[in-house]
Amino acid sequence: MSIFKSNTFLLLLVLISAFQIQAQTEKQKEIKQLLEKNADWQIEHFEDTYSRKKKHHPNHWTNGALYSGMVKWAALSDNDKYYDWLKNDIGNQQKWSYQHAHGYHADPHAVGQLYVDLYKKYKEDKMLAPTIELLDFIIDNPSASSLKWKSPNHQNRWNWCDALFMSPPLWAKTYKVTGNKKYLDFMVSEFKATTNFLFDKDERLYYRDERFITKRDHDQKIFWARGNGWVFAGLVNIMNELNPKSKEYKYFLKIYKSMAKKLVEIQTEKGHWAMSLLGDEFYPTPETSGSSFFVYGLAWGVNNKILHKSKYKKAAIKGWNAMAGYVHENGMLGYVQPIGAAPGVASKNVTEVYGTGAFLSAGTEMYKIYHK
């Protein structure tokens, strides 16, 4: 090859690389602008976003899911107002406690994840103390309830798949900041019990609870999209706190990879996932809370070089483009299924705080996909 041709080829490579970098930078800018618009809308409408008649208490599980995404956005944003809102308007106002509901039930534990995340940043003991008190109580007084749905005090344990998002990451985060393995050991033991009870090894998905194991919809097994979205995101939030070389991490990673492979197989042509994961034909309406959590999990796997194949990156991008298309001009995320426990309905003008949390989680990982 002549010197002229060689220099031309190198120049071409430089130009292509520069173009790719510029395109990635523009994509990152676009994502941040969309996340900011969505987060700002949700904070402005924090008290009037709810799908049932009663407003959500700030410590309600719905808001726990919101905070899980908002704190990720706060870390990515260039504006401290998001951390300020989470710390002052939520944490300090609630005194870092579980005063809305206390005890074994997993749902209130979702808010505790915010407390520990903010403790990591600010190192104020008051942020962590109520969580330690709660988890120590549960360890010292473990529930003997059955995982069967209608047994006495059945929700004192994680017998519905949503719970695997709400509570286990809190235990993992507490283990990480304290170094006390008792929190990790308890969590792993209970997580395994739930998985052995609700995970369908053939389909690589979780039933919402015992009632759905034998139930069928149009002769199909019922795997609720948001319920599995809770699990998939929960796995990521757990693994973020663990040593990748540990046996515990490898246990969660195996489930995560199994689910990821299935999710790519059943993603719809439009980019979202059906509300009943195996029933796209019967549930064609997009649903953004479950789908956003799937995007979050898949993008995380790509960014952490766990999901190596290009198909996973393509699935994440396809899913994200679909989710971004359901954000209104004012920043509200549409097509969020209201509170429920099974596939249902969603519409363009209906949203919920947990949908925003899922979307913000997804967006922060998608931003990283373009950071090359």
C-alpha positions as CSV (number, residue, x, y, z in Angstrom):
1,M,0.0,0.0,0.0
2,S,1.4,3.4,-1.0
3,I,2.0,6.1,1.6
4,F,-0.8,8.2,0.1
5,K,-3.3,5.3,0.3
6,S,-2.2,4.5,3.8
7,N,-2.6,8.1,5.0
8,T,-6.0,8.3,3.3
9,F,-7.1,5.1,5.1
10,L,-5.9,6.4,8.5
11,L,-7.7,9.7,7.9
12,L,-10.9,7.9,7.0
13,L,-10.6,5.9,10.3
14,V,-10.1,9.1,12.3
15,L,-13.1,10.7,10.6
16,I,-15.3,7.7,11.3
17,S,-14.2,7.5,14.9
18,A,-14.8,11.3,15.3
19,F,-18.3,10.9,13.8
20,Q,-19.1,7.9,16.1
21,I,-17.9,9.9,19.2
22,Q,-20.0,12.9,18.2
23,A,-23.1,10.7,17.6
24,Q,-22.6,9.0,21.0
25,T,-22.2,12.4,22.7
26,E,-25.4,13.7,21.1
27,K,-27.3,10.5,22.1
28,Q,-26.1,11.0,25.7
29,K,-27.2,14.6,25.7
30,E,-30.6,13.5,24.3
31,I,-31.0,10.9,27.1
32,K,-30.1,13.3,29.9
33,Q,-32.5,15.9,28.6
34,L,-35.3,13.4,28.5
35,L,-34.5,12.1,32.0
36,E,-34.4,15.6,33.4
37,K,-37.8,16.4,31.9
38,N,-39.3,13.2,33.3
39,A,-37.7,13.7,36.7
40,D,-38.8,17.3,36.9
41,W,-42.4,16.5,35.9
42,Q,-42.6,13.8,38.6
43,I,-41.2,15.9,41.4
44,E,-43.7,18.7,40.4
45,H,-46.5,16.2,40.4
46,F,-45.3,14.0,43.3
47,E,-48.4,14.4,45.4
48,D,-50.9,14.0,42.6
49,T,-49.6,10.9,40.8
50,Y,-51.5,7.9,41.9
51,S,-53.7,5.3,40.2
52,R,-56.1,4.6,43.1
53,K,-58.4,7.0,45.0
54,K,-56.0,7.5,47.9
55,K,-52.7,9.5,47.6
56,H,-49.5,7.6,48.2
57,H,-47.8,8.1,51.5
58,P,-44.1,9.2,50.9
59,N,-43.1,5.8,52.4
60,H,-45.4,3.8,50.2
61,W,-43.8,1.1,48.1
62,T,-44.8,2.9,44.9
63,N,-42.6,5.8,45.9
64,G,-39.8,3.4,46.9
65,A,-39.6,2.3,43.3
66,L,-39.6,6.0,42.3
67,Y,-36.7,6.8,44.7
68,S,-34.7,3.8,43.4
69,G,-34.6,5.5,39.9
70,M,-34.5,9.0,41.1
71,V,-31.3,8.4,43.2
72,K,-29.7,6.9,40.1
73,W,-30.6,10.0,38.1
74,A,-29.4,12.3,40.9
75,A,-25.9,10.7,40.6
76,L,-25.9,11.2,36.8
77,S,-27.4,14.7,36.8
78,D,-25.3,17.9,37.0
79,N,-27.9,19.4,39.3
80,D,-27.8,18.8,43.1
81,K,-31.5,19.6,43.4
82,Y,-32.4,15.9,43.0
83,Y,-30.2,14.8,45.9
84,D,-31.6,17.8,47.9
85,W,-35.2,16.7,47.2
86,L,-34.5,13.1,48.2
87,K,-32.6,14.0,51.3
88,N,-34.7,16.9,52.6
89,D,-38.2,16.4,51.3
90,I,-38.2,12.6,51.7
91,G,-35.5,11.3,54.1
92,N,-35.5,14.1,56.6
93,Q,-39.3,14.6,56.5
94,Q,-39.8,10.9,57.1
95,K,-37.0,10.8,59.8
96,W,-35.4,8.0,57.8
97,S,-38.0,5.6,59.3
98,Y,-40.6,3.1,58.2
99,Q,-43.4,4.9,60.0
100,H,-46.0,4.2,57.3
101,A,-45.7,0.5,57.9
102,H,-43.3,-1.5,60.0
103,G,-42.3,-5.1,60.3
104,Y,-41.9,-8.0,58.0
105,H,-43.8,-6.9,54.9
106,A,-41.4,-6.3,52.0
107,D,-43.2,-3.3,50.5
108,P,-42.0,-0.5,52.9
109,H,-38.5,-1.9,52.7
110,A,-38.3,-0.4,49.2
111,V,-38.0,3.1,50.6
112,G,-35.1,1.9,52.8
113,Q,-33.0,1.4,49.8
114,L,-33.0,5.2,49.3
115,Y,-31.9,5.7,52.9
116,V,-28.9,3.5,52.5
117,D,-28.0,5.0,49.2
118,L,-28.0,8.5,50.8
119,Y,-26.1,7.2,53.8
120,K,-23.4,6.1,51.4
121,K,-23.2,9.7,50.1
122,Y,-23.6,11.7,53.3
123,K,-22.4,9.3,56.0
124,E,-25.0,10.5,58.5
125,D,-25.8,7.8,61.1
126,K,-29.4,8.9,61.5
127,M,-30.0,7.8,57.9
128,L,-29.1,4.2,58.6
129,A,-30.1,3.6,62.3
130,P,-33.9,2.8,61.7
131,T,-32.9,0.4,58.9
132,I,-30.5,-1.5,61.2
133,E,-33.2,-1.6,63.9
134,L,-35.8,-3.0,61.5
135,L,-33.5,-5.7,59.9
136,D,-32.1,-6.8,63.2
137,F,-35.6,-7.3,64.5
138,I,-36.5,-9.5,61.6
139,I,-33.3,-11.6,62.0
140,D,-33.9,-12.0,65.7
141,N,-37.6,-12.8,65.2
142,P,-37.7,-14.7,61.9
143,S,-41.2,-15.3,60.5
144,A,-42.3,-19.0,60.3
145,S,-45.0,-18.2,57.8
146,S,-45.7,-20.4,54.8
147,L,-45.1,-19.1,51.3
148,K,-48.5,-20.4,50.3
149,W,-50.7,-17.4,49.4
150,K,-53.6,-17.7,51.8
151,S,-51.8,-19.1,54.8
152,P,-51.7,-17.0,58.0
153,N,-49.4,-13.9,57.8
154,H,-48.2,-15.2,54.5
155,Q,-46.8,-11.8,53.4
156,N,-44.5,-11.8,56.3
157,R,-42.2,-13.6,53.9
158,W,-41.5,-12.9,50.2
159,N,-44.2,-15.0,48.7
160,W,-45.0,-12.7,45.8
161,C,-42.4,-11.9,43.1
162,D,-42.7,-8.1,43.5
163,A,-41.2,-8.5,47.0
164,L,-37.8,-9.5,45.4
165,F,-37.4,-5.9,44.3
166,M,-38.7,-4.3,47.4
167,S,-36.7,-6.0,50.2
168,P,-33.7,-8.0,49.1
169,P,-31.7,-5.0,47.7
170,L,-32.1,-3.3,51.1
171,W,-30.5,-6.3,52.8
172,A,-27.7,-6.3,50.2
173,K,-27.1,-2.6,50.6
174,T,-27.1,-2.9,54.4
175,Y,-24.6,-5.7,54.2
176,K,-22.4,-3.6,51.9
177,V,-22.2,-0.5,54.2
178,T,-21.9,-2.5,57.5
179,G,-19.8,-5.4,56.4
180,N,-22.0,-7.7,58.6
181,K,-22.7,-10.9,56.7
182,K,-25.8,-11.7,58.7
183,Y,-27.8,-9.4,56.5
184,L,-26.5,-11.1,53.3
185,D,-27.0,-14.6,54.7
186,F,-30.6,-13.9,55.7
187,M,-31.5,-12.3,52.4
188,V,-30.0,-15.1,50.3
189,S,-31.8,-17.8,52.3
190,E,-35.1,-16.1,51.8
191,F,-34.5,-15.3,48.2
192,K,-33.8,-18.9,47.5
193,A,-36.9,-20.0,49.2
194,T,-39.0,-17.6,47.0
195,T,-37.2,-18.6,43.9
196,N,-37.7,-22.3,44.6
197,F,-41.4,-21.6,45.0
198,L,-42.2,-19.2,42.2
199,F,-39.5,-19.6,39.5
200,D,-40.5,-21.6,36.4
201,K,-37.3,-23.2,35.2
202,D,-38.7,-24.1,31.8
203,E,-39.9,-20.6,31.0
204,R,-37.2,-18.9,33.1
205,L,-39.7,-16.4,34.5
206,Y,-41.4,-15.9,37.9
207,Y,-45.0,-16.4,38.7
208,R,-46.5,-13.4,40.6
209,D,-47.5,-15.7,43.5
210,E,-48.9,-19.2,44.2
211,R,-52.3,-18.4,42.7
212,F,-50.8,-18.1,39.2
213,I,-48.8,-21.3,39.1
214,T,-51.8,-23.3,37.8
215,K,-53.8,-20.4,36.4
216,R,-54.0,-20.0,32.6
217,D,-54.9,-17.1,30.3
218,H,-55.9,-18.2,26.7
219,D,-54.3,-21.6,27.6
220,Q,-51.0,-19.8,28.4
221,K,-49.0,-19.6,31.6
222,I,-49.3,-16.2,33.1
223,F,-46.1,-14.3,33.8
224,W,-46.9,-10.7,34.7
225,A,-44.5,-8.3,33.0
226,R,-44.2,-5.8,35.8
227,G,-43.8,-8.6,38.4
228,N,-40.8,-10.0,36.4
229,G,-39.6,-6.5,35.9
230,W,-39.4,-6.1,39.6
231,V,-37.4,-9.3,39.9
232,F,-35.0,-8.4,37.1
233,A,-34.3,-5.0,38.4
234,G,-34.0,-6.3,41.9
235,L,-31.3,-8.8,40.8
236,V,-29.3,-5.9,39.3
237,N,-29.7,-3.8,42.5
238,I,-28.6,-6.8,44.6
239,M,-25.6,-7.6,42.4
240,N,-24.4,-4.0,42.5
241,E,-23.7,-4.4,46.2
242,L,-21.9,-7.8,46.0
243,N,-18.4,-9.0,45.2
244,P,-18.6,-10.5,41.6
245,K,-16.3,-13.3,42.8
246,S,-18.5,-14.3,45.7
247,K,-20.8,-17.4,45.6
248,E,-23.8,-15.2,46.4
249,Y,-23.2,-13.0,43.4
250,K,-22.8,-16.0,41.2
251,Y,-26.2,-17.4,42.4
252,F,-28.0,-14.2,41.4
253,L,-26.0,-13.9,38.2
254,K,-27.2,-17.3,37.1
255,I,-30.9,-16.3,37.5
256,Y,-30.2,-13.0,35.9
257,K,-28.6,-14.5,32.7
258,S,-31.4,-17.0,32.4
259,M,-34.0,-14.3,32.5
260,A,-32.1,-12.1,30.2
261,K,-32.0,-14.8,27.5
262,K,-35.7,-15.3,27.8
263,L,-36.5,-11.6,27.7
264,V,-34.7,-11.1,24.5
265,E,-36.5,-14.0,23.0
266,I,-40.0,-12.6,23.8
267,Q,-39.5,-8.9,23.2
268,T,-42.1,-7.5,20.9
269,E,-41.4,-6.1,17.5
270,K,-42.3,-2.6,18.8
271,G,-39.7,-2.9,21.5
272,H,-41.8,-3.3,24.7
273,W,-42.8,-6.5,26.5
274,A,-46.4,-7.7,26.7
275,M,-48.1,-7.3,30.0
276,S,-48.5,-11.1,30.0
277,L,-45.1,-12.0,28.8
278,L,-46.1,-15.0,26.7
279,G,-49.3,-13.4,25.5
280,D,-48.4,-10.5,23.2
281,E,-51.3,-11.5,20.9
282,F,-53.8,-10.9,23.7
283,Y,-52.1,-7.9,25.3
284,P,-50.9,-5.7,22.5
285,T,-50.9,-2.5,24.5
286,P,-47.4,-1.3,25.6
287,E,-46.7,-1.1,29.3
288,T,-43.8,1.0,30.4
289,S,-43.1,0.1,34.0
290,G,-42.2,-3.5,33.5
291,S,-40.6,-2.8,30.1
292,S,-38.4,0.0,31.5
293,F,-37.1,-2.3,34.2
294,F,-36.3,-4.9,31.6
295,V,-34.4,-2.2,29.6
296,Y,-32.6,-1.2,32.8
297,G,-31.5,-4.8,33.5
298,L,-30.4,-5.6,29.9
299,A,-28.4,-2.3,29.6
300,W,-26.7,-3.0,32.9
301,G,-25.6,-6.4,31.7
302,V,-24.2,-4.9,28.5
303,N,-22.4,-2.1,30.4
304,N,-20.9,-4.5,32.9
305,K,-19.8,-6.9,30.1
306,I,-22.0,-9.7,31.4
307,L,-24.2,-9.8,28.4
308,H,-21.6,-9.9,25.6
309,K,-23.7,-10.6,22.5
310,S,-24.7,-7.7,20.3
311,K,-28.3,-8.9,20.4
312,Y,-28.6,-7.8,24.0
313,K,-27.4,-4.3,23.2
314,K,-29.8,-4.2,20.3
315,A,-32.7,-5.3,22.5
316,A,-31.8,-2.7,25.1
317,I,-31.7,0.1,22.5
318,K,-34.9,-1.1,20.9
319,G,-36.6,-1.2,24.2
320,W,-35.3,2.2,25.3
321,N,-36.4,3.8,22.0
322,A,-39.9,2.5,22.6
323,M,-40.0,3.7,26.2
324,A,-38.7,7.2,25.2
325,G,-41.5,7.4,22.6
326,Y,-44.1,7.1,25.4
327,V,-42.9,10.2,27.3
328,H,-45.3,13.2,26.8
329,E,-44.0,16.6,25.8
330,N,-44.4,17.8,29.4
331,G,-42.2,14.9,30.7
332,M,-44.9,12.5,31.9
333,L,-44.4,8.8,31.1
334,G,-47.5,7.2,29.7
335,Y,-48.7,3.7,29.4
336,V,-48.0,2.7,33.0
337,Q,-50.3,0.0,34.2
338,P,-52.0,1.0,37.4
339,I,-51.4,-0.8,40.7
340,G,-52.3,-4.5,40.3
341,A,-51.0,-8.0,40.5
342,A,-51.6,-9.4,37.0
343,P,-51.7,-8.4,33.3
344,G,-54.3,-5.7,32.8
345,V,-54.7,-2.4,30.9
346,A,-52.5,0.6,30.3
347,S,-53.2,3.8,28.3
348,K,-51.4,6.8,26.9
349,N,-52.5,9.2,29.6
350,V,-52.1,7.1,32.7
351,T,-48.9,7.1,34.7
352,E,-47.6,6.1,38.2
353,V,-44.6,7.0,40.3
354,Y,-43.1,3.5,40.0
355,G,-43.2,3.9,36.2
356,T,-41.0,7.0,36.5
357,G,-38.6,5.1,38.8
358,A,-38.3,2.3,36.3
359,F,-37.8,4.8,33.4
360,L,-35.1,6.8,35.2
361,S,-33.3,3.5,36.1
362,A,-33.4,2.5,32.5
363,G,-32.2,5.9,31.2
364,T,-29.2,6.0,33.5
365,E,-28.0,2.7,32.2
366,M,-28.7,3.6,28.6
367,Y,-26.6,6.8,29.0
368,K,-23.7,4.5,29.9
369,I,-24.2,2.3,26.8
370,Y,-23.3,5.3,24.7
371,H,-20.3,6.2,26.8
372,K,-17.6,4.5,24.8
